[in-house]
Amino acid sequence: MNPSSSPDDISHQASAWFALVNGGEPTQAEREQLAAWIAADPRHAQAYAELENLWSASATLLRPRAPVVRVQLSRRRFVGLGIAASAAAVTAGATTLWFKGIGSPFADVRTAVGERRTVRLPDGSSVELAGNTALNMDFSSNKRALQLLQGEVFFSVAPGADNELTVSTEAGKVATREGEFCLSCEGATAMLAVSRKTVRVITPNQQTDVEEGLSLRFGAAQSEAIQHADLDQVLAWRNGRLVFFDKPLLTVVNELQRWREGKIFIPDKQLAARRVSLILNLNRPDQMLDVLAKALSVRTTKYTELVTLIYPA
């Protein structure tokens, strides 16, 4: 047993194994490795059993008259296990859309994976959406509010003498009367980078003014220190590139999910944490993983069109 492994680490590893077994064609050696992983720690066996429970629950959705099976999971656990639940369902055809990156289908404004789109807002502001991004809007004579449901956006905010423009996320809210900023969110955390004027970050615990040229990663429970923003790197997607300098490989892979269909898993924890530098062309999404593999000396294995695993070379 490895007591240092966190529940999130175990969930991620279990998700990767479940995606491989149920979304692809594992070799006998890989099946033996899975058996060894399950036997190594009771928490591994529990996490994998929960995924099989979710598999059974999703299978019932395909039988019109079968009773509904409700699986009780905490919010944190659901996020960790959602990857594998979707991997299981893709074989059955139930959640292929999730694997293709289609989320928040009822949002007021959304983009598909790999799509970029600029929208003019009622107050004269504009918002540029990165791939797989979704927004809700609430504008009136005395209100200009948006909700970022997922993804990444760049705002150019027109002056508003009477009210601020606010953007809410699960992590907190940002507000400004005028300026330009990039905002991304991933679950319970969000990242703000300001390129013009000042933007206020509002969370349950504090309010922080982030000035031009600075960035802040924040969450509902805790925020990091304000940092210098490398705007050329942060905003490179607006010019058709992804630029990473000294970032964990897992961060790179998470970013790729917005720009190419299918899900990518890194079973090896050390490899996921490896610091890398890389430039990718958004206009050639089909070549991204090949470029990544050659530049970083890693091995990618595609088990279906929608499931790819990355291993050490």
N, C-alpha and C positions, 0 to 999 in steps of 0.2 A: 504493500500500500504506500502511496506517495501522499502524505498529509498536506504537502505544499500545493497540490493541485486545487485550484478554486472550482466552485460549481460551474462557473462560466467556461473554464478550460475544459472540464469534463463534458459539458453540454456540446461544446464545439467539436470535440473529438468524436463523441457519439454521433453527432449529426453527420460528420464526414464519413464515418463508417457506414451509417445507415443509407446515406446517399449512394455510396459505392455499391452496397449489396442489393438495394432495391431499385436503383436507377440505372444500373449498368450490368456488366458481366464480369464479376470478380474472378480471379484465378483461384486455384486451390490453395496456393501459398498465401494469398491475401485473406482467404477464409480462415486459414490457420492463425494468421496474425490477429485477426479479429477475435478469435476464440481466446488467444493468449491475453489480449487486451481486456476482455471481459473478465477473465479469471484473475487478473492482477489486482483488482480492487473492487470491493462490494459496491462502491459508488458507481463504477463503470457498468456493472450488471444492472443496477437500478435505473441508470440513465437510459441504457439501451432497452430495458423492459418498458419504460415509459414511452419510448418511440414506437415500440411494437403495439402498445395500447392505442397510441394515436393512429397507427396504421389501421388497426381494426375499426376504430371509430370512423375514419375517413372512408373505409370500404363500405360501411353501412349507408353512407350518403348516396352511393351508386345504386342501391336497391330501393325503389320508390316506396314500398310499403313496410320496409324494415323499421323497427323502433329506433328512435334517436338515441345515440349513446353520448352522454355528456362526460367529458374528461375534465376533471377539476385540476387546473394548473395555476400557479401564481403567475402574475404578470411577467416577472423577471424570467421564470422558467419557460413561459410560453414563447418569449422572444428567442431564447436559446434553442428551443426545440422546434420552432417553426420551420427552420431550414429543412430538417429531416422529415417533418410531417409533409412538407411540400414535395420532397424527393420521393417519398412513398407514393403520394397521390399522383405524381406525374406518370408512373407506370400504369396506374388505373385510369388516367385521363382526367382526374378531378381538378388538379390545380396547375395545369401546364401554363396558364396565363401568369401565375406567380413566378414560375421559372423564367418566363420571357420578360419579367420585370414590369408587368402591368399591374400597378398598384393604384389605390385611390381612384377608381374609375368614375366616381360621381363628383369629383372636385370641379370647382368652377372653371379652372384653367389647369391643364396638365400637358406634359410632353411624354412621348414614348421613349423607350430606351434608344439612345443614340441621337435623339432629336434635340435641336436648339430652336428656341422660339422667343420672339420679342413681342410684348403686349403693351399697348398704350392704356394707361389707367384713366379713369374719369377726371382726375384732378390735373392731368397733364404730365404726371410722372410716367416712367416706363419701367418695366421689369423684364429682364432677360432670364429665361429658364434654361437650365442645363438639362441633360437627358434624365428621364425617369423622375420628373419633378411634378409636384401637385400643389396648387394653391386654392384657397377659398378667399373671396373678396366681400367686403361689407362697406360700401360707400354711400354717403348721404351728404346733405348740405353741411352738416357739422361733424362728420365722422369719416375717416379714411383708415380702415383697418383691414389687415389681411392675416391669413393663417397659413403658414408653411407646413404642409402635412408631411412632405418628404422631399429630399433632393437638395438642389442648390440654386440660388437666384442671385442676380445682380440688379440692384435698384438704383435708378437715377431719380431722386425725389425732387419734385418741383416745390418751390417755396409755398408754405401754407401758413398764412398769418394767424388764422384762428385755431388751427388744430394740428397736432402732429400726425405723421403717418406712422402706424404701428404694425409690426409683424410679430405674431405670436407663434411659438413653437412649444413642443412638449417640455423643452428645457427652460423656457422663459420668454420674455418679450423684448423686442428692440423698438426704439422710437427716435424719430428725428423730424425736424421741421423742413430741413433741406439738406441735401448731400448725396453722396454715392457710397454704396457699401455692398459687400458680398456676404451672403448668409447661407450656411448649409446646416442641415440637421441630420442626425442619425440616432434614432431612439431618444434617449433621455439627455443627450448632449447636443450642443450646437456650436458653430464656429462663426464668428463675425470678423470681417476684415474691412476697415474703413479706408476709402481712397479719397474722400473729400468731405470736409466739415467734421462734425462730431455726432456720434450715435450713442444713445443711452441704452444700456442693458439693464433690464429689470427682472430680478428673480425674487422668490419669496424671502430670501435672506439679505439682499442688498441691491443697491443701484450703482452702476458704474458707468462713467462717461469714457468712451473710447474715441480718441482723437484721430485725425487724419494720419495715415501711415502706420497705424497700430492694429493689433488683432487681439481677440479674447475668445478662449474656449470656455463655455459656461454650461452649467446644468442647474436643475431645480434645487439640488442639495448643496452643490459646491461649484465654485468657479476657479479657474487657474489664474496665474498672474498675467497681466497684460504684456504682450510681446510685440516686437517689431514685426510688421507684416511684409513679407516678400511678395508684393503685389504682382510682379511679373509672373511668379510661380502660381499664386492663388487664382489669378484671372486668365491664365493661359488658355483655358477651355473656350473662352470667348473668341479666341483666334484660331481654334481648331487644333489645339495641342493639349496634352497633359504633361506637366513638368513636375518631377519629384526630385528633391535633393535631400539625401540623408533621412529618408522616411522608412518606417517599418514596412516590410513586404505586405503585411496584412492591410495596412493603410492603402497601399497601391491597389491591391486586389479589390478592396471595398469600393474604391473610386471607379474601377473598371466596370463594376456592376451597372453603373449609370449609362455606359456607352456601348455595351455589347450584350447580346442575349445570352442567357444561360447563367448558371451559378458556378462559382469557383471556390474550391475548398483547399485548405492547406492543413493536412493532418499533423504535420511536424511542427511542434510549438516553437522550437528554436528557429526553424526556417521562417515561420510567420513573423518573428521578431527581428529578423535580419535587416539591418539598415541598408538601403539601396538608393541609387540615383538613376533616373531614367527619364527619357522624353519619348512620348508616344503621339502618333498622328491620329486624330479623331476621324479623319476622312477615310481611314483604312481599318475599321474595327476588326475585320476578319484576320488581320495580321498582327494584332496587338499581342496575343499570347506567344506567337512565334518570335516576335521581337524581344519580348520579356525573357523567354527561355534562353535565347542566344546571348543577350546582354548580361544576364545574371547567372548563367550557367546552372539553370535548374531544369527539371524534367517535367513536362506537362503530359498528362494522360487523359484523353477524352473518352468517357464511357458511353455517353449519348451526345446528341447535339446540344443538350442542355446541362450536362454535368461534366466538369473538368476538375481534376485534382492536380496539385502541384507538389512535387517531391524534390528532395535534394538530388543533384546530378549524380 
